[in-house]
Amino acid sequence: MLYINNLTKNYGKFTAVDNLSLHVPEGDLFGFVGPNGAGKTTTIRIVCGLLKASGGTVQIGDTKAAVGSKEMKRMIGYVPDFFGVYDNLKVKEYMDMYGSMYGMLSSDIAKLTDDLLELVNLTDKKEFYVDTLSRGMKQRLCVARALLHNPKLLILDEPNSGLDPRARVEMKELLKNLHSMGKTIVISSHILSELSEMCDSIGIMNKGKLITAGRIENIMQQAAGGKKIHVRVASEMEPVVRMMKEEAGVVVDSVRENELIITHSGTEEAVCELIGRMIQNKVLLTGFYQEEGNLESLFMQLTGGKN
Amino acid sequence: MKIRLNPIVRKDLQVAARSMKLSWGVFLYDLVLVLTFLLAMAIIQSEVGSVYSRDNIYSYLVYLFPVLAIVQIGIVALIVPIITSSSISGEKERQTFDIMLTTCLSPLRIVWGKVLSGVLRILFYVVAGMPILAISFVVGGMSWANLFYYLVALTLFAIFSGSIGVMCSAMSRRSITAVIRSFVVYFVIYGLTFLPSLIRMIYGMDAGESFLFYLFNPGVFFEEFFMQIMTGQSLFDGNNISSSDVGFFTGLLSNGTLWMFISGACIILMTVVFLLVAAWMINPMHSYAGRKRRKKKKGTE
Protein backbone atom coordinates (compact mmCIF):
# COMPACT_ATOMS: atom_id res chain seq x y z
CA MET A 1 0.00 0.00 0.00
CA LEU A 2 2.57 2.58 1.12
CA TYR A 3 5.99 2.42 -0.51
CA ILE A 4 8.69 4.81 0.66
CA ASN A 5 11.99 4.62 -1.20
CA ASN A 6 15.22 6.32 -0.13
CA LEU A 7 13.35 9.22 1.44
CA THR A 8 15.65 12.00 2.61
CA LYS A 9 14.95 15.36 4.19
CA ASN A 10 17.75 17.81 4.82
CA TYR A 11 17.54 21.10 6.66
CA GLY A 12 20.81 22.65 5.60
CA LYS A 13 23.49 20.35 7.02
CA PHE A 14 21.05 18.62 9.36
CA THR A 15 19.49 15.44 8.04
CA ALA A 16 16.07 14.87 9.56
CA VAL A 17 15.27 11.77 7.49
CA ASP A 18 18.14 9.73 6.11
CA ASN A 19 17.54 7.46 3.14
CA LEU A 20 14.43 5.86 4.59
CA SER A 21 12.86 2.94 2.73
CA LEU A 22 9.71 1.32 3.99
CA HIS A 23 6.76 -0.74 2.82
CA VAL A 24 3.44 -0.91 4.62
CA PRO A 25 1.24 -3.71 3.23
CA GLU A 26 -2.45 -3.17 2.54
CA GLY A 27 -4.68 -3.68 5.58
CA ASP A 28 -1.77 -3.44 8.00
CA LEU A 29 -1.70 -1.42 11.18
CA PHE A 30 1.81 -0.06 11.15
CA GLY A 31 3.39 1.57 14.21
CA PHE A 32 6.04 4.18 13.79
CA VAL A 33 8.29 4.28 16.83
CA GLY A 34 11.22 6.46 17.75
CA PRO A 35 12.45 9.00 20.27
CA ASN A 36 11.68 12.70 19.89
CA GLY A 37 13.51 14.14 16.90
CA ALA A 38 13.88 10.72 15.27
CA GLY A 39 12.19 11.94 12.08
CA LYS A 40 8.80 10.23 12.41
CA THR A 41 6.73 13.40 12.10
CA THR A 42 8.93 14.68 9.27
CA THR A 43 8.36 11.40 7.38
CA ILE A 44 4.61 11.58 8.01
CA ARG A 45 4.47 15.22 6.90
CA ILE A 46 6.31 14.39 3.68
CA VAL A 47 3.92 11.51 2.93
CA CYS A 48 0.93 13.80 3.58
CA GLY A 49 2.30 16.48 1.24
CA LEU A 50 2.98 18.99 4.00
CA LEU A 51 6.73 19.02 3.46
CA LYS A 52 8.91 18.74 0.41
CA ALA A 53 11.37 15.87 0.49
CA SER A 54 15.02 16.49 -0.40
CA GLY A 55 15.13 13.13 -2.14
CA GLY A 56 13.41 9.79 -2.56
CA THR A 57 9.91 8.76 -3.57
CA VAL A 58 6.60 8.02 -1.91
CA GLN A 59 3.99 5.87 -3.59
CA ILE A 60 0.57 4.76 -2.45
CA GLY A 61 -0.91 1.69 -4.10
CA ASP A 62 -0.28 1.36 -7.81
CA THR A 63 -0.67 5.02 -8.65
CA LYS A 64 2.26 7.11 -9.79
CA ALA A 65 0.77 10.34 -8.41
CA ALA A 66 3.22 12.87 -7.04
CA VAL A 67 3.29 13.73 -3.34
CA GLY A 68 1.05 16.72 -2.67
CA SER A 69 -1.07 16.11 -5.78
CA LYS A 70 -4.86 16.00 -5.51
CA GLU A 71 -4.88 12.30 -6.38
CA MET A 72 -2.45 11.54 -3.56
CA LYS A 73 -4.35 13.74 -1.10
CA ARG A 74 -7.55 11.82 -1.84
CA MET A 75 -5.80 8.60 -0.82
CA ILE A 76 -4.64 9.88 2.57
CA GLY A 77 -6.54 10.73 5.72
CA TYR A 78 -4.32 12.65 8.13
CA VAL A 79 -4.78 13.12 11.87
CA PRO A 80 -2.09 15.42 13.29
CA ASP A 81 -0.73 15.24 16.84
CA PHE A 82 -2.34 18.52 17.76
CA PHE A 83 -4.94 20.44 15.87
CA GLY A 84 -7.21 23.33 16.58
CA VAL A 85 -10.88 23.78 15.92
CA TYR A 86 -13.03 26.71 14.92
CA ASP A 87 -15.25 28.55 17.35
CA ASN A 88 -18.91 28.78 16.45
CA LEU A 89 -18.86 25.73 14.19
CA LYS A 90 -21.01 22.68 14.86
CA VAL A 91 -19.80 19.10 14.51
CA LYS A 92 -21.92 18.47 11.39
CA GLU A 93 -20.77 21.77 9.86
CA TYR A 94 -17.15 20.86 10.62
CA MET A 95 -17.62 17.60 8.72
CA ASP A 96 -19.46 19.38 5.91
CA MET A 97 -16.67 21.92 5.53
CA TYR A 98 -13.94 19.30 5.19
CA GLY A 99 -16.09 17.13 2.95
CA SER A 100 -16.60 20.02 0.56
CA MET A 101 -12.84 20.64 0.62
CA TYR A 102 -12.56 17.19 -0.98
CA GLY A 103 -15.16 18.18 -3.56
CA MET A 104 -17.91 16.02 -2.05
CA LEU A 105 -21.58 16.89 -2.36
CA SER A 106 -23.38 18.09 0.76
CA SER A 107 -25.97 15.30 0.53
CA ASP A 108 -23.21 12.64 0.43
CA ILE A 109 -21.36 14.32 3.28
CA ALA A 110 -24.50 14.36 5.42
CA LYS A 111 -25.03 10.61 4.91
CA LEU A 112 -21.40 9.74 5.61
CA THR A 113 -21.28 12.09 8.60
CA ASP A 114 -24.01 10.09 10.35
CA ASP A 115 -22.17 6.80 9.75
CA LEU A 116 -18.79 8.14 10.78
CA LEU A 117 -20.08 9.88 13.90
CA GLU A 118 -21.64 6.58 14.89
CA LEU A 119 -18.33 4.83 14.28
CA VAL A 120 -16.46 7.27 16.51
CA ASN A 121 -19.28 7.30 19.04
CA LEU A 122 -20.18 10.97 18.62
CA THR A 123 -23.68 10.69 17.16
CA ASP A 124 -25.20 12.57 20.09
CA LYS A 125 -22.73 15.43 19.60
CA LYS A 126 -23.73 16.20 16.02
CA GLU A 127 -25.38 19.50 16.91
CA PHE A 128 -22.72 20.50 19.44
CA TYR A 129 -20.17 23.22 18.79
CA VAL A 130 -16.76 21.68 18.12
CA ASP A 131 -14.96 23.88 20.64
CA THR A 132 -17.15 22.56 23.45
CA LEU A 133 -16.02 18.93 22.93
CA SER A 134 -13.40 17.30 25.15
CA ARG A 135 -9.91 16.61 23.84
CA GLY A 136 -10.66 12.93 23.34
CA MET A 137 -13.87 13.71 21.48
CA LYS A 138 -12.07 16.21 19.26
CA GLN A 139 -9.46 13.57 18.48
CA ARG A 140 -12.16 11.06 17.51
CA LEU A 141 -13.93 13.73 15.48
CA CYS A 142 -10.64 14.35 13.68
CA VAL A 143 -10.44 10.64 12.85
CA ALA A 144 -14.01 10.80 11.49
CA ARG A 145 -13.03 13.87 9.47
CA ALA A 146 -9.98 12.08 8.09
CA LEU A 147 -12.16 9.13 7.00
CA LEU A 148 -14.81 11.29 5.33
CA HIS A 149 -13.37 11.00 1.82
CA ASN A 150 -12.76 7.26 2.29
CA PRO A 151 -8.96 7.34 2.05
CA LYS A 152 -6.95 4.22 1.34
CA LEU A 153 -4.43 5.13 4.01
CA LEU A 154 -5.06 6.66 7.43
CA ILE A 155 -2.08 8.35 9.04
CA LEU A 156 -2.17 9.32 12.71
CA ASP A 157 0.66 11.28 14.27
CA GLU A 158 0.74 10.77 18.05
CA PRO A 159 -3.06 10.48 18.30
CA ASN A 160 -2.94 9.71 22.02
CA SER A 161 -0.78 12.60 23.17
CA GLY A 162 -2.54 14.64 25.79
CA LEU A 163 -5.45 12.22 26.16
CA ASP A 164 -6.65 10.87 29.49
CA PRO A 165 -6.58 7.06 30.03
CA ARG A 166 -10.25 6.64 29.13
CA ALA A 167 -9.90 8.61 25.91
CA ARG A 168 -6.81 6.55 25.06
CA VAL A 169 -8.72 3.32 25.46
CA GLU A 170 -11.53 4.70 23.28
CA MET A 171 -9.04 5.75 20.63
CA LYS A 172 -7.37 2.33 20.74
CA GLU A 173 -10.71 0.59 20.33
CA LEU A 174 -11.56 2.86 17.43
CA LEU A 175 -8.30 2.07 15.68
CA LYS A 176 -8.73 -1.68 16.26
CA ASN A 177 -12.21 -1.34 14.82
CA LEU A 178 -10.92 0.45 11.73
CA HIS A 179 -8.16 -2.13 11.36
CA SER A 180 -10.71 -4.93 11.46
CA MET A 181 -12.56 -3.15 8.66
CA GLY A 182 -9.46 -3.50 6.52
CA LYS A 183 -8.13 0.05 6.62
CA THR A 184 -4.41 0.52 6.22
CA ILE A 185 -3.27 2.58 9.19
CA VAL A 186 0.05 4.18 10.01
CA ILE A 187 0.34 5.41 13.57
CA SER A 188 3.22 7.09 15.32
CA SER A 189 3.22 6.93 19.08
CA HIS A 190 5.37 6.96 22.18
CA ILE A 191 3.05 4.63 24.04
CA LEU A 192 4.81 1.43 23.08
CA SER A 193 2.68 -0.96 25.09
CA GLU A 194 -0.38 0.17 23.15
CA LEU A 195 1.41 -0.14 19.84
CA SER A 196 2.57 -3.67 20.63
CA GLU A 197 -1.03 -4.61 21.40
CA MET A 198 -2.49 -3.04 18.28
CA CYS A 199 0.07 -3.16 15.50
CA ASP A 200 0.82 -5.89 12.99
CA SER A 201 4.16 -4.38 12.13
CA ILE A 202 6.40 -1.61 13.35
CA GLY A 203 9.25 0.57 12.18
CA ILE A 204 11.77 1.90 14.64
CA MET A 205 13.47 5.17 13.75
CA ASN A 206 16.38 6.91 15.40
CA LYS A 207 18.30 10.00 14.30
CA GLY A 208 16.53 10.07 10.96
CA LYS A 209 17.29 6.45 10.11
CA LEU A 210 15.01 3.47 10.05
CA ILE A 211 16.76 0.97 12.33
CA THR A 212 14.39 -1.88 11.73
CA ALA A 213 10.95 -2.57 10.33
CA GLY A 214 8.75 -5.60 9.92
CA ARG A 215 6.26 -7.89 11.67
CA ILE A 216 6.31 -7.11 15.36
CA GLU A 217 6.97 -10.72 16.46
CA ASN A 218 9.81 -11.13 13.96
CA ILE A 219 11.50 -7.97 15.16
CA MET A 220 11.22 -9.08 18.78
CA GLN A 221 12.68 -12.46 17.95
CA GLN A 222 15.41 -10.96 15.82
CA ALA A 223 16.40 -8.55 18.58
CA ALA A 224 16.42 -11.26 21.22
CA GLY A 225 18.49 -13.55 18.92
CA GLY A 226 15.73 -16.19 18.97
CA LYS A 227 12.66 -17.29 20.92
CA LYS A 228 12.99 -16.88 24.66
CA ILE A 229 11.35 -19.97 26.20
CA HIS A 230 10.63 -20.74 29.84
CA VAL A 231 10.66 -24.47 30.64
CA ARG A 232 9.21 -25.53 34.00
CA VAL A 233 9.89 -29.07 35.18
CA ALA A 234 8.90 -31.20 38.19
CA SER A 235 11.70 -33.71 37.65
CA GLU A 236 15.39 -33.25 38.33
CA MET A 237 16.96 -30.31 36.59
CA GLU A 238 20.39 -31.70 35.82
CA PRO A 239 19.44 -34.14 32.97
CA VAL A 240 17.17 -31.51 31.43
CA VAL A 241 20.01 -28.97 31.29
CA ARG A 242 22.30 -31.60 29.77
CA MET A 243 19.70 -32.48 27.17
CA MET A 244 19.17 -28.84 26.25
CA LYS A 245 22.88 -28.23 25.82
CA GLU A 246 23.00 -31.12 23.35
CA GLU A 247 20.08 -29.71 21.29
CA ALA A 248 21.05 -27.83 18.16
CA GLY A 249 20.01 -24.16 18.07
CA VAL A 250 19.30 -24.03 21.78
CA VAL A 251 21.21 -21.87 24.25
CA VAL A 252 20.58 -22.20 27.97
CA ASP A 253 20.29 -18.70 29.40
CA SER A 254 19.59 -19.41 33.05
CA VAL A 255 18.74 -22.25 35.37
CA ARG A 256 16.56 -21.78 38.41
CA GLU A 257 15.12 -24.22 40.95
CA ASN A 258 12.32 -25.57 38.76
CA GLU A 259 12.69 -23.39 35.73
CA LEU A 260 15.00 -23.22 32.79
CA ILE A 261 15.21 -20.32 30.39
CA ILE A 262 16.45 -21.11 26.92
CA THR A 263 16.84 -19.26 23.63
CA HIS A 264 15.69 -21.24 20.62
CA SER A 265 16.77 -19.97 17.23
CA GLY A 266 14.71 -22.50 15.27
CA THR A 267 11.23 -22.44 13.80
CA GLU A 268 7.92 -23.07 15.58
CA GLU A 269 8.02 -26.68 14.35
CA ALA A 270 11.48 -27.16 15.83
CA VAL A 271 10.15 -25.93 19.19
CA CYS A 272 7.27 -28.44 19.00
CA GLU A 273 9.72 -31.23 18.20
CA LEU A 274 11.81 -30.23 21.21
CA ILE A 275 8.75 -30.57 23.47
CA GLY A 276 8.11 -34.01 21.99
CA ARG A 277 11.67 -35.12 22.67
CA MET A 278 11.48 -33.88 26.27
CA ILE A 279 8.33 -35.89 26.86
CA GLN A 280 9.93 -38.96 25.23
CA ASN A 281 12.91 -38.54 27.62
CA LYS A 282 10.45 -38.61 30.52
CA VAL A 283 10.97 -35.01 31.54
CA LEU A 284 8.02 -34.00 33.75
CA LEU A 285 7.01 -30.79 32.10
CA THR A 286 4.77 -28.50 34.18
CA GLY A 287 5.11 -25.48 31.99
CA PHE A 288 6.47 -24.45 28.64
CA TYR A 289 5.88 -20.96 27.35
CA GLN A 290 7.42 -18.48 25.00
CA GLU A 291 8.26 -15.12 26.52
CA GLU A 292 6.42 -12.27 24.84
CA GLY A 293 8.79 -9.60 23.65
CA ASN A 294 8.74 -6.28 25.37
CA LEU A 295 8.62 -3.47 22.85
CA GLU A 296 9.90 -0.98 25.36
CA SER A 297 13.09 -2.92 26.08
CA LEU A 298 13.51 -3.59 22.38
CA PHE A 299 13.10 0.09 21.66
CA MET A 300 15.67 1.04 24.29
CA GLN A 301 18.06 -1.59 22.98
CA LEU A 302 17.77 -0.46 19.37
CA THR A 303 17.85 3.26 20.01
CA GLY A 304 20.94 2.97 22.19
CA GLY A 305 19.31 3.68 25.56
CA LYS A 306 19.85 1.78 28.76
CA ASN A 307 17.26 -0.66 29.95
CA MET B 1 -27.87 24.86 -11.28
CA LYS B 2 -26.35 24.72 -7.84
CA ILE B 3 -23.55 27.18 -7.09
CA ARG B 4 -20.72 25.57 -5.13
CA LEU B 5 -19.30 28.20 -2.83
CA ASN B 6 -15.66 27.99 -1.84
CA PRO B 7 -15.76 25.95 1.42
CA ILE B 8 -13.46 28.44 3.13
CA VAL B 9 -15.79 31.34 2.29
CA ARG B 10 -18.80 29.40 3.56
CA LYS B 11 -17.06 28.42 6.79
CA ASP B 12 -15.64 31.90 7.44
CA LEU B 13 -18.98 33.60 6.84
CA GLN B 14 -20.79 31.02 8.98
CA VAL B 15 -18.35 31.54 11.84
CA ALA B 16 -18.31 35.34 11.43
CA ALA B 17 -22.10 35.60 11.29
CA ARG B 18 -22.40 33.84 14.65
CA SER B 19 -19.96 36.18 16.31
CA MET B 20 -21.02 39.44 17.95
CA LYS B 21 -17.98 41.07 16.32
CA LEU B 22 -19.85 41.35 13.03
CA SER B 23 -22.86 43.06 14.62
CA TRP B 24 -20.68 45.48 16.53
CA GLY B 25 -18.62 46.12 13.40
CA VAL B 26 -21.73 47.02 11.39
CA PHE B 27 -22.93 49.27 14.23
CA LEU B 28 -19.60 51.13 14.45
CA TYR B 29 -19.35 51.40 10.69
CA ASP B 30 -22.80 52.96 10.41
CA LEU B 31 -22.04 55.19 13.39
CA VAL B 32 -18.95 56.62 11.67
CA LEU B 33 -20.96 57.23 8.46
CA VAL B 34 -23.79 58.91 10.37
CA LEU B 35 -21.36 61.13 12.27
CA THR B 36 -19.65 62.05 8.99
CA PHE B 37 -23.01 62.87 7.45
CA LEU B 38 -24.04 65.04 10.42
CA LEU B 39 -20.67 66.80 10.44
CA ALA B 40 -20.89 67.45 6.70
CA MET B 41 -24.45 68.79 7.11
CA ALA B 42 -23.31 71.06 9.96
CA ILE B 43 -20.48 72.45 7.80
CA ILE B 44 -22.83 72.99 4.85
CA GLN B 45 -25.36 74.65 7.18
CA SER B 46 -22.71 77.01 8.51
CA GLU B 47 -21.55 77.84 4.95
CA VAL B 48 -24.98 78.68 3.53
CA GLY B 49 -26.77 79.64 6.75
CA SER B 50 -25.37 83.13 6.83
CA VAL B 51 -27.92 85.80 5.83
CA TYR B 52 -25.26 87.35 3.59
CA SER B 53 -24.59 84.12 1.74
CA ARG B 54 -25.70 83.94 -1.88
CA ASP B 55 -24.78 80.27 -2.19
CA ASN B 56 -27.36 77.69 -3.11
CA ILE B 57 -27.44 74.82 -0.53
CA TYR B 58 -27.73 72.25 -3.33
CA SER B 59 -24.38 73.27 -4.79
CA TYR B 60 -22.85 72.01 -1.53
CA LEU B 61 -25.12 69.03 -0.95
CA VAL B 62 -23.93 67.31 -4.13
CA TYR B 63 -20.60 66.81 -2.35
CA LEU B 64 -22.28 64.60 0.26
CA PHE B 65 -21.85 61.50 -1.88
CA PRO B 66 -18.09 61.83 -2.45
CA VAL B 67 -17.54 62.75 1.20
CA LEU B 68 -19.45 59.72 2.48
CA ALA B 69 -17.90 57.51 -0.19
CA ILE B 70 -14.36 58.61 0.70
CA VAL B 71 -15.00 57.86 4.39
CA GLN B 72 -16.33 54.45 3.33
CA ILE B 73 -13.20 53.82 1.23
CA GLY B 74 -11.05 54.87 4.19
CA ILE B 75 -12.78 52.38 6.48
CA VAL B 76 -12.46 49.62 3.87
CA ALA B 77 -8.77 50.47 3.45
CA LEU B 78 -8.33 50.11 7.19
CA ILE B 79 -10.49 47.05 7.92
CA VAL B 80 -9.85 44.70 4.98
CA PRO B 81 -6.11 44.32 5.61
CA ILE B 82 -6.82 43.68 9.30
CA ILE B 83 -9.41 40.98 8.51
CA THR B 84 -7.37 39.28 5.81
CA SER B 85 -4.01 39.61 7.61
CA SER B 86 -5.25 37.31 10.32
CA SER B 87 -6.83 34.86 7.87
CA ILE B 88 -3.95 32.45 7.11
CA SER B 89 -1.78 33.34 10.12
CA GLY B 90 -4.92 32.83 12.27
CA GLU B 91 -5.29 29.33 10.83
CA LYS B 92 -1.61 28.70 11.64
CA GLU B 93 -2.06 30.01 15.18
CA ARG B 94 -5.18 27.86 15.64
CA GLN B 95 -3.30 24.87 14.16
CA THR B 96 -5.97 24.21 11.59
CA PHE B 97 -3.85 25.13 8.59
CA ASP B 98 -2.05 21.80 8.14
CA ILE B 99 -5.32 19.89 7.88
CA MET B 100 -6.54 22.41 5.32
CA LEU B 101 -3.39 21.84 3.25
CA THR B 102 -3.93 18.08 3.23
CA THR B 103 -7.34 18.49 1.58
CA CYS B 104 -7.91 18.78 -2.16
CA LEU B 105 -8.09 22.58 -2.03
CA SER B 106 -5.25 24.10 -4.01
CA PRO B 107 -3.17 26.83 -2.35
CA LEU B 108 -4.65 29.37 -4.80
CA ARG B 109 -8.21 28.39 -3.85
CA ILE B 110 -7.33 28.68 -0.17
CA VAL B 111 -5.88 32.15 -0.74
CA TRP B 112 -8.78 33.24 -2.92
CA GLY B 113 -11.28 31.90 -0.38
CA LYS B 114 -9.62 33.92 2.35
CA VAL B 115 -9.68 37.12 0.28
CA LEU B 116 -13.26 36.56 -0.78
CA SER B 117 -14.50 35.93 2.75
CA GLY B 118 -12.79 39.15 3.92
CA VAL B 119 -14.29 41.11 1.02
CA LEU B 120 -17.77 39.67 1.56
CA ARG B 121 -17.61 40.57 5.22
CA ILE B 122 -16.73 44.15 4.35
CA LEU B 123 -19.53 44.18 1.77
CA PHE B 124 -21.94 43.41 4.64
CA TYR B 125 -20.80 46.71 6.12
CA VAL B 126 -21.10 48.54 2.80
CA VAL B 127 -24.63 47.22 2.27
CA ALA B 128 -25.54 48.15 5.84
CA GLY B 129 -24.27 51.68 5.13
CA MET B 130 -26.36 52.06 1.96
CA PRO B 131 -29.33 53.79 3.67
CA ILE B 132 -26.95 56.50 4.87
CA LEU B 133 -25.35 56.81 1.45
CA ALA B 134 -28.84 56.94 -0.07
CA ILE B 135 -29.47 60.32 1.61
CA SER B 136 -27.25 61.82 -1.05
CA PHE B 137 -29.79 60.58 -3.63
CA VAL B 138 -32.41 62.85 -2.09
CA VAL B 139 -30.34 65.92 -2.88
CA GLY B 140 -29.23 64.61 -6.26
CA GLY B 141 -25.79 64.96 -7.80
CA MET B 142 -25.39 61.30 -8.67
CA SER B 143 -27.01 58.64 -10.77
CA TRP B 144 -27.74 54.95 -10.25
CA ALA B 145 -24.99 54.22 -12.75
CA ASN B 146 -22.50 56.19 -10.65
CA LEU B 147 -23.53 54.26 -7.57
CA PHE B 148 -23.03 50.98 -9.44
CA TYR B 149 -19.58 52.05 -10.71
CA TYR B 150 -18.68 53.16 -7.20
CA LEU B 151 -19.62 49.76 -5.74
CA VAL B 152 -17.64 47.95 -8.43
CA ALA B 153 -14.62 50.19 -7.75
CA LEU B 154 -14.98 49.70 -3.99
CA THR B 155 -15.17 45.90 -4.38
CA LEU B 156 -12.09 45.96 -6.60
CA PHE B 157 -10.29 48.06 -4.00
CA ALA B 158 -11.37 45.69 -1.22
CA ILE B 159 -10.01 42.70 -3.18
CA PHE B 160 -6.75 44.58 -3.75
CA SER B 161 -6.43 45.39 -0.03
CA GLY B 162 -7.40 41.81 0.82
CA SER B 163 -4.72 40.40 -1.47
CA ILE B 164 -2.07 42.44 0.36
CA GLY B 165 -3.44 41.21 3.71
CA VAL B 166 -3.47 37.57 2.62
CA MET B 167 0.01 37.79 1.12
CA CYS B 168 1.38 39.19 4.39
CA SER B 169 -0.62 36.61 6.33
CA ALA B 170 0.92 33.82 4.24
CA MET B 171 4.44 35.01 5.08
CA SER B 172 3.76 35.45 8.82
CA ARG B 173 3.21 33.04 11.68
CA ARG B 174 1.52 35.59 13.90
CA SER B 175 -1.48 37.71 12.99
CA ILE B 176 -0.08 40.86 14.55
CA THR B 177 3.08 40.59 12.43
CA ALA B 178 0.90 40.09 9.37
CA VAL B 179 -1.18 43.21 10.14
CA ILE B 180 1.96 45.34 10.57
CA ARG B 181 3.46 43.94 7.34
CA SER B 182 0.21 44.64 5.47
CA PHE B 183 0.21 48.30 6.40
CA VAL B 184 3.90 48.58 5.57
CA VAL B 185 3.25 47.11 2.09
CA TYR B 186 0.25 49.43 1.75
CA PHE B 187 2.25 52.54 2.50
CA VAL B 188 5.20 51.39 0.40
CA ILE B 189 2.86 51.10 -2.61
CA TYR B 190 1.36 54.51 -1.95
CA GLY B 191 4.75 56.10 -1.23
CA LEU B 192 6.66 54.53 -4.12
CA THR B 193 4.14 55.71 -6.71
CA PHE B 194 4.56 59.31 -5.56
CA LEU B 195 8.34 59.08 -5.35
CA PRO B 196 9.28 59.68 -9.05
CA SER B 197 7.11 62.80 -9.40
CA LEU B 198 8.29 64.05 -6.00
CA ILE B 199 11.96 63.68 -7.03
CA ARG B 200 11.31 65.49 -10.33
CA MET B 201 9.49 68.24 -8.46
CA ILE B 202 12.36 68.66 -5.96
CA TYR B 203 14.85 69.02 -8.83
CA GLY B 204 12.53 71.48 -10.59
CA MET B 205 11.92 69.18 -13.55
CA ASP B 206 8.70 68.73 -15.49
CA ALA B 207 6.47 65.85 -14.38
CA GLY B 208 7.19 64.03 -17.66
CA GLU B 209 5.95 60.45 -17.48
CA SER B 210 6.36 60.23 -13.71
CA PHE B 211 2.57 60.42 -13.26
CA LEU B 212 2.30 57.02 -14.94
CA PHE B 213 3.34 55.46 -11.61
CA TYR B 214 0.07 56.83 -10.20
CA LEU B 215 -1.70 54.20 -12.29
CA PHE B 216 -0.71 51.74 -9.54
CA ASN B 217 -1.96 53.96 -6.73
CA PRO B 218 -5.52 53.09 -5.58
CA GLY B 219 -5.81 56.50 -3.89
CA VAL B 220 -5.20 58.31 -7.18
CA PHE B 221 -7.56 55.84 -8.87
CA PHE B 222 -10.40 56.94 -6.59
CA GLU B 223 -9.43 60.61 -6.97
CA GLU B 224 -9.72 60.16 -10.72
CA PHE B 225 -12.98 58.22 -10.26
CA PHE B 226 -14.66 61.01 -8.30
CA MET B 227 -13.21 63.65 -10.62
CA GLN B 228 -14.84 61.87 -13.53
CA ILE B 229 -18.15 61.49 -11.66
CA MET B 230 -18.31 65.07 -10.45
CA THR B 231 -16.81 66.97 -13.39
CA GLY B 232 -16.49 64.47 -16.25
CA GLN B 233 -12.79 65.39 -16.55
CA SER B 234 -9.53 63.62 -15.80
CA LEU B 235 -7.17 64.76 -13.05
CA PHE B 236 -4.41 64.85 -15.62
CA ASP B 237 -6.04 66.61 -18.54
CA GLY B 238 -5.05 70.05 -19.72
CA ASN B 239 -7.67 71.87 -17.63
CA ASN B 240 -6.16 70.66 -14.38
CA ILE B 241 -2.43 70.59 -15.04
CA SER B 242 -0.28 72.25 -17.62
CA SER B 243 -0.17 69.99 -20.68
CA SER B 244 3.43 70.97 -21.33
CA ASP B 245 4.39 69.46 -17.95
CA VAL B 246 3.32 65.94 -18.68
CA GLY B 247 4.77 63.42 -21.10
CA PHE B 248 3.16 61.99 -24.21
CA PHE B 249 1.76 58.81 -22.62
CA THR B 250 0.38 60.63 -19.58
CA GLY B 251 -1.35 63.06 -21.93
CA LEU B 252 -2.70 60.17 -24.00
CA LEU B 253 -4.15 58.35 -21.00
CA SER B 254 -5.78 61.48 -19.60
CA ASN B 255 -8.28 61.51 -22.49
CA GLY B 256 -11.76 60.70 -21.26
CA THR B 257 -12.00 57.77 -18.84
CA LEU B 258 -8.98 55.90 -20.24
CA TRP B 259 -6.78 56.66 -17.22
CA MET B 260 -9.38 55.27 -14.83
CA PHE B 261 -9.72 51.97 -16.70
CA ILE B 262 -5.99 51.52 -17.22
CA SER B 263 -5.41 52.27 -13.52
CA GLY B 264 -8.13 49.74 -12.62
CA ALA B 265 -6.36 47.15 -14.79
CA CYS B 266 -3.01 47.92 -13.08
CA ILE B 267 -4.62 47.42 -9.66
CA ILE B 268 -6.12 44.11 -10.81
CA LEU B 269 -2.69 43.09 -12.08
CA MET B 270 -1.11 43.87 -8.70
CA THR B 271 -3.91 41.92 -6.98
CA VAL B 272 -3.23 38.86 -9.15
CA VAL B 273 0.50 39.08 -8.40
CA PHE B 274 -0.13 39.33 -4.63
CA LEU B 275 -2.52 36.35 -4.73
CA LEU B 276 -0.04 34.24 -6.70
CA VAL B 277 2.77 35.15 -4.29
CA ALA B 278 0.53 34.19 -1.33
CA ALA B 279 -0.39 30.87 -2.97
CA TRP B 280 3.28 30.15 -3.68
CA MET B 281 4.21 30.92 -0.09
CA ILE B 282 1.70 28.53 1.46
CA ASN B 283 2.37 25.69 -0.96
CA PRO B 284 4.32 23.08 1.04
CA MET B 285 5.83 21.74 -2.16
CA HIS B 286 7.75 24.99 -2.59
CA SER B 287 10.86 25.65 -0.58
CA TYR B 288 9.50 28.82 1.13
CA ALA B 289 7.27 26.89 3.55
CA GLY B 290 10.15 24.58 4.48
CA ARG B 291 12.47 27.53 4.98
CA LYS B 292 10.02 29.15 7.42
CA ARG B 293 9.81 25.92 9.44
CA ARG B 294 13.58 25.57 9.49
CA LYS B 295 13.96 29.09 10.89
CA LYS B 296 11.41 28.29 13.57
CA LYS B 297 13.22 25.05 14.41
CA LYS B 298 16.54 26.89 14.77
CA GLY B 299 14.84 29.40 17.01
CA THR B 300 13.55 26.73 19.36
CA GLU B 301 16.79 24.76 19.53
Interface residues (C-beta under 8 A of the other chain):
Chain A: Y11 G12 C48 G49 L50 L51 K52 V67 G68 K70 K73 R74 I76 Y78 P80 F82 F83 G84 V85 Y86 D87 N88 L89 E93 M97 Y98 S100 M101 Y102 G103 C142 R145
Chain B: R4 P7 R10 K11 Q14 V15 R18 S19 E93 R94 Q95 T96 D98 I99 M100 L101 T102 T103 C104 L105 S106 P284 M285 H286 S287 A289 G290 R293 R294 K297
